[in-house]
Amino acid sequence: MRNTAPGTPCVDGIKLHWSSTGQGPRTVILVHGWTCDDTTWKPQIPALARDYRVLTLDLPGHGKSDPPMDGKLSMDLFARAVESVRREAGADRVVLVGHSMGTPVIVQYARLFPRHVSAMVFVDGVVRIPNMGPIARLPGLLVALPALRKAMIRSTFSSSTTPDTRKHILSRMMGTPTPTAVGAMNATFDPAIWKGDVVTQPVLGLYAERFRHNREYIKTHFPNLEYVEIVGTGHFPMLEQPDEFNQLLLEFLSKQTF
């Protein structure tokens, strides 16, 4: 059974929406992507909760979580929000699952709080961005324009993205306030977080069929990563092919010690 967690974790005074499902001895934290919220994981929660405790959250400024008073978003803030939820839940070592922007969030978490990370799962996740130099804020400026933002979201769909799923994704992502969309995009393109370091924790990469351009970088910087492309999916494989996605995720989790 899914319950909204009784406590209200905060980070920098920001109240966070979160939930806890299942009562297993091992904990999995699901982290959504840019302008999304915890409903991204609706097909995964019941499948995971049979054997694991599943925590979800809305990152600051997203979903039902408050935005920062100063309007500033960063990967450090997002990672510390995840830590606030982990701490409130009383979990120790966890497996982190991050979709899209949620991937650099959980990588930053692993840098800041490595003792709490057993393994990670990248879901069509961003692992590298081009060096954009002085125009690093250009993506944030572009997503401030509703028409461009909607076009970008639609470009992530595939033939297996059902009309209902498209409607749900568009509703959530276009419903996120513009300051959050811009701030979160700028946080993603912040050169300071792209360190090129090597991450040694076990990682499962579940990627869309079309996602190929970072393969060599992934092999070098995530040496313990198992890479899987889910055929016939776009940017939301957990929603487009949930049965296959859940099976791959559960198989990976069963091999981890946490």
MISEGU-937611 format. One record per residue (C-alpha): y, z, x; residue number from 1; residue in three letters. Coordinates in Angstrom, 2 decimals. Each point is the difference from the previous one (the first is absolute). Example, Ala and Ser with C-alpha at 12.3 -4.5 7.8 and 13.67 -1.06 7.14 Angstrom:
BEGIN
PT      c2      c3      c1   k   r
PT   -4.50    7.80   12.30   1 Ala
PT    3.44   -0.66    1.37   2 Ser
% end
This chain:
BEGIN
PT      c2      c3      c1   k   r
PT    0.00    0.00    0.00   1 Met
PT    3.48   -0.83    1.25   2 Arg
PT    2.59    2.74    0.02   3 Asn
PT    3.61   -0.03    1.01   4 Thr
PT    0.03    2.45    2.87   5 Ala
PT    1.52    3.36   -0.99   6 Pro
PT    2.30    0.44    2.98   7 Gly
PT    3.06   -2.14    0.68   8 Thr
PT    0.10   -0.95    3.67   9 Pro
PT    3.35   -0.93    1.48  10 Cys
PT    1.18   -1.74    3.14  11 Val
PT    3.63    0.47    1.06  12 Asp
PT    0.69    1.39   -3.47  13 Gly
PT   -1.50   -3.08   -1.71  14 Ile
PT   -2.44    0.89   -2.77  15 Lys
PT   -3.18   -2.09    0.23  16 Leu
PT   -2.22   -1.16   -2.81  17 His
PT   -3.68    0.30    0.90  18 Trp
PT   -3.41    0.45   -1.54  19 Ser
PT   -3.40    1.35    0.97  20 Ser
PT   -3.29   -1.30   -1.42  21 Thr
PT   -3.54    1.16    0.73  22 Gly
PT   -1.17    3.10    1.78  23 Gln
PT   -2.06   -1.26    2.90  24 Gly
PT    0.15    1.80    3.36  25 Pro
PT    1.53   -3.08    1.67  26 Arg
PT    3.48   -1.34   -0.77  27 Thr
PT    1.35   -3.55   -0.18  28 Val
PT    3.74   -0.68   -0.30  29 Ile
PT    1.09   -3.30   -1.57  30 Leu
PT    3.44   -1.31    1.03  31 Val
PT    1.58   -2.86   -1.94  32 His
PT    2.11   -2.83    1.35  33 Gly
PT    3.57   -1.23   -0.25  34 Trp
PT    1.62    0.61   -3.43  35 Thr
PT   -3.36    0.96   -1.49  36 Cys
PT   -1.27    3.41   -1.17  37 Asp
PT   -3.25    1.93   -0.39  38 Asp
PT   -1.18   -2.23   -2.88  39 Thr
PT   -0.89   -2.51    2.73  40 Thr
PT   -3.23    1.98    0.41  41 Trp
PT   -1.12    0.27   -3.63  42 Lys
PT   -3.37   -1.81    0.54  43 Pro
PT   -0.77    2.05    3.13  44 Gln
PT    0.61    3.55   -1.20  45 Ile
PT   -3.02    0.44   -2.29  46 Pro
PT   -2.32   -1.77    2.46  47 Ala
PT    1.07    2.25    2.87  48 Leu
PT    0.28    3.23   -1.96  49 Ala
PT   -3.75    0.19   -0.59  50 Arg
PT   -0.47    1.06    3.63  51 Asp
PT    3.47    0.70    1.40  52 Tyr
PT    3.20    1.78   -0.81  53 Arg
PT    2.58   -2.75   -0.50  54 Val
PT    3.71    0.60    0.51  55 Leu
PT    2.67   -2.49   -1.00  56 Thr
PT    3.76    0.18    0.28  57 Leu
PT    3.13   -1.96   -0.71  58 Asp
PT    1.96   -0.38    3.22  59 Leu
PT    3.65    1.16   -0.05  60 Pro
PT    2.09   -2.21   -2.26  61 Gly
PT   -3.10   -1.59   -1.54  62 His
PT   -1.64    0.61   -3.36  63 Gly
PT    0.64    3.52   -1.24  64 Lys
PT    1.04    1.45    3.35  65 Ser
PT    3.66    0.77    0.61  66 Asp
PT    2.08   -2.11    2.38  67 Pro
PT    1.67    1.66    3.00  68 Pro
PT    3.47    1.32   -0.69  69 Met
PT    1.44   -2.00    2.90  70 Asp
PT   -1.90   -3.14   -1.05  71 Gly
PT   -1.62   -0.37    3.44  72 Lys
PT   -3.66   -1.01    0.14  73 Leu
PT   -2.12   -0.15    3.14  74 Ser
PT   -3.62   -0.11    1.09  75 Met
PT    0.39    3.55    1.32  76 Asp
PT    1.13    1.15   -3.45  77 Leu
PT   -2.90   -1.79   -1.70  78 Phe
PT   -2.51    1.45    2.49  79 Ala
PT    1.38    3.49   -0.48  80 Arg
PT   -0.26   -0.46   -3.77  81 Ala
PT   -3.73   -0.69    0.45  82 Val
PT   -0.23    3.11    2.17  83 Glu
PT    1.71    2.08   -2.69  84 Ser
PT   -2.63   -1.09   -2.53  85 Val
PT   -2.86    0.63    2.42  86 Arg
PT    1.32    3.46    0.74  87 Arg
PT    0.55    0.83   -3.67  88 Glu
PT   -3.56   -1.10   -0.76  89 Ala
PT   -1.40    2.23    2.75  90 Gly
PT   -1.95   -2.84    1.60  91 Ala
PT   -0.67   -0.09    3.73  92 Asp
PT   -1.35   -3.25    1.41  93 Arg
PT    0.39   -2.95   -2.37  94 Val
PT   -0.56   -3.73   -0.24  95 Val
PT    3.22   -1.89   -0.71  96 Leu
PT    0.03   -3.27   -1.94  97 Val
PT    3.22   -2.02    0.14  98 Gly
PT    0.84   -3.22   -1.83  99 His
PT    2.55   -2.46    1.42 100 Ser
PT    2.99    2.14    1.11 101 Met
PT   -2.32    2.96   -0.44 102 Gly
PT   -1.78   -1.11    3.18 103 Thr
PT    2.94    0.68    2.35 104 Pro
PT    0.56    3.20   -1.98 105 Val
PT   -3.48    1.30    0.80 106 Ile
PT    0.19   -1.24    3.61 107 Val
PT    3.23    1.97    0.40 108 Gln
PT   -1.74    2.98   -1.60 109 Tyr
PT   -2.80   -0.30    2.55 110 Ala
PT    2.59    0.05    2.79 111 Arg
PT    1.73    3.10   -1.37 112 Leu
PT   -3.04    1.93   -1.28 113 Phe
PT   -3.05   -1.31    1.89 114 Pro
PT   -2.06    3.17   -0.43 115 Arg
PT   -0.18   -0.58   -3.76 116 His
PT   -1.19   -3.62    0.17 117 Val
PT   -3.71   -0.73   -0.03 118 Ser
PT    0.29   -3.74   -0.70 119 Ala
PT    2.26   -2.58   -1.63 120 Met
PT   -0.34   -2.99   -2.31 121 Val
PT    2.50   -2.86    0.13 122 Phe
PT    0.20   -1.93   -3.27 123 Val
PT    1.58   -3.39    0.73 124 Asp
PT    2.24    2.13    2.15 125 Gly
PT    2.90   -0.83    2.26 126 Val
PT   -0.98    0.67    3.62 127 Val
PT    2.65   -2.01    1.83 128 Arg
PT    3.37   -1.58   -0.74 129 Ile
PT    1.93   -2.59    1.98 130 Pro
PT    2.73    1.20    2.32 131 Asn
PT    3.02   -0.84   -2.15 132 Met
PT    2.61    1.64    2.22 133 Gly
PT    3.45    0.16   -1.63 134 Pro
PT   -1.25   -1.52   -3.27 135 Ile
PT   -2.64    2.70   -0.59 136 Ala
PT    1.81    1.00   -3.19 137 Arg
PT   -0.11   -3.51   -1.46 138 Leu
PT   -3.18    0.62   -2.05 139 Pro
PT    1.66    3.03   -1.61 140 Gly
PT    3.05   -2.06   -0.91 141 Leu
PT   -2.17   -2.72   -1.53 142 Leu
PT   -2.00    2.33   -2.25 143 Val
PT    3.27    1.33   -1.41 144 Ala
PT    0.16   -3.32   -1.90 145 Leu
PT   -2.21    0.29   -3.13 146 Pro
PT   -1.01   -3.68   -0.07 147 Ala
PT   -1.13    0.03    3.64 148 Leu
PT   -1.77    3.33   -0.47 149 Arg
PT   -1.92   -1.31   -3.00 150 Lys
PT   -0.91   -3.21    1.81 151 Ala
PT   -1.30    1.98    2.97 152 Met
PT   -2.15    2.18   -2.25 153 Ile
PT   -1.44   -3.00   -1.83 154 Arg
PT   -0.87   -1.63    3.32 155 Ser
PT   -2.47    2.82    0.68 156 Thr
PT   -2.18   -0.86   -3.01 157 Phe
PT   -3.20   -2.03    0.17 158 Ser
PT   -2.10   -1.85   -2.54 159 Ser
PT   -1.95    3.21   -0.57 160 Ser
PT    3.13    1.98   -0.93 161 Thr
PT   -0.39    0.25   -3.76 162 Thr
PT    3.00   -0.34   -2.34 163 Pro
PT   -0.20    3.73   -0.83 164 Asp
PT   -0.05    0.91    3.70 165 Thr
PT    2.92   -2.31    0.72 166 Arg
PT    1.97    1.59   -2.82 167 Lys
PT   -0.80    3.50    1.23 168 His
PT    0.95   -0.74    3.60 169 Ile
PT    3.23   -1.78   -0.92 170 Leu
PT    0.97    2.79   -2.38 171 Ser
PT   -0.48    2.70    2.62 172 Arg
PT    1.49   -1.86    2.95 173 Met
PT    3.01   -1.43   -1.83 174 Met
PT    0.55    3.37   -1.71 175 Gly
PT    0.51    1.77    3.32 176 Thr
PT    3.73    0.62    0.57 177 Pro
PT    1.70   -2.49    2.28 178 Thr
PT    1.11    2.65    2.54 179 Pro
PT   -3.66    1.00    0.44 180 Thr
PT   -1.11   -3.63    0.33 181 Ala
PT    2.63   -0.64    2.67 182 Val
PT   -0.48    3.31    1.81 183 Gly
PT   -3.79   -0.25    0.09 184 Ala
PT    0.16   -3.57    1.27 185 Met
PT    2.42    1.04    2.73 186 Asn
PT   -2.31    2.89    0.91 187 Ala
PT   -2.88   -2.45    0.33 188 Thr
PT    1.98   -2.29    2.30 189 Phe
PT    1.41    2.84    2.11 190 Asp
PT   -0.84   -1.00    3.60 191 Pro
PT   -0.39    3.66    0.96 192 Ala
PT   -3.32    0.34   -1.84 193 Ile
PT   -1.66   -3.05    1.53 194 Trp
PT   -1.04    1.60    3.26 195 Lys
PT   -2.93   -2.22    0.92 196 Gly
PT   -2.10    3.09    0.70 197 Asp
PT   -3.78    0.19   -0.29 198 Val
PT   -1.42    1.89   -2.98 199 Val
PT   -3.48    1.34    0.71 200 Thr
PT   -1.06    1.43   -3.36 201 Gln
PT   -2.66   -1.92   -1.96 202 Pro
PT    1.67   -2.57   -2.24 203 Val
PT   -1.22   -2.27   -2.76 204 Leu
PT    2.20   -3.02   -0.64 205 Gly
PT   -0.44   -1.49   -3.47 206 Leu
PT    2.03   -3.19   -0.06 207 Tyr
PT    0.73   -2.91   -2.27 208 Ala
PT   -1.88   -3.18    0.74 209 Glu
PT    3.18   -1.73    1.21 210 Arg
PT    1.06    2.76    2.42 211 Phe
PT   -0.81   -1.25    3.51 212 Arg
PT    3.04    0.02    2.28 213 His
PT   -0.35    3.53    1.41 214 Asn
PT   -3.69   -0.04    0.90 215 Arg
PT    0.40    0.08    3.79 216 Glu
PT    2.69    2.67   -0.15 217 Tyr
PT   -2.22    2.10   -2.25 218 Ile
PT   -2.95   -0.23    2.40 219 Lys
PT    2.16    1.09    2.94 220 Thr
PT    1.97    2.83   -1.60 221 His
PT   -2.63    1.32   -2.41 222 Phe
PT   -3.18   -0.21    2.09 223 Pro
PT   -2.10    1.97   -2.50 224 Asn
PT    0.92   -2.19   -2.96 225 Leu
PT   -2.53   -1.74   -2.22 226 Glu
PT    1.68   -3.08   -1.50 227 Tyr
PT   -1.09   -1.40   -3.38 228 Val
PT    1.56   -2.81   -2.01 229 Glu
PT   -0.65    0.22   -3.74 230 Ile
PT   -0.48   -3.54   -1.26 231 Val
PT    2.19   -1.22   -2.83 232 Gly
PT    2.68    2.67    0.22 233 Thr
PT    3.72    0.12    0.61 234 Gly
PT    2.06    2.97    1.07 235 His
PT   -1.59    2.45   -2.46 236 Phe
PT   -3.76   -0.16    0.71 237 Pro
PT   -0.56    3.47   -1.50 238 Met
PT    1.26   -1.30   -3.34 239 Leu
PT   -1.32   -3.57    0.22 240 Glu
PT   -3.58    0.73    1.11 241 Gln
PT   -0.35    3.75   -0.67 242 Pro
PT   -3.81    0.18   -0.02 243 Asp
PT   -0.40   -1.67    3.41 244 Glu
PT    2.96    1.93    1.37 245 Phe
PT   -1.39    3.34   -1.18 246 Asn
PT   -3.43   -0.72    1.44 247 Gln
PT    1.43   -0.85    3.43 248 Leu
PT    2.24    3.07   -0.06 249 Leu
PT   -2.80    2.35   -1.03 250 Leu
PT   -2.32   -1.37    2.68 251 Glu
PT    2.64    0.66    2.65 252 Phe
PT    0.73    3.50   -1.27 253 Leu
PT   -3.69    0.90    0.04 254 Ser
PT   -0.05   -0.59    3.78 255 Lys
PT    2.95    2.30    0.76 256 Gln
PT    0.03    3.67    0.92 257 Thr
PT    2.84    1.86   -1.67 258 Phe
% end
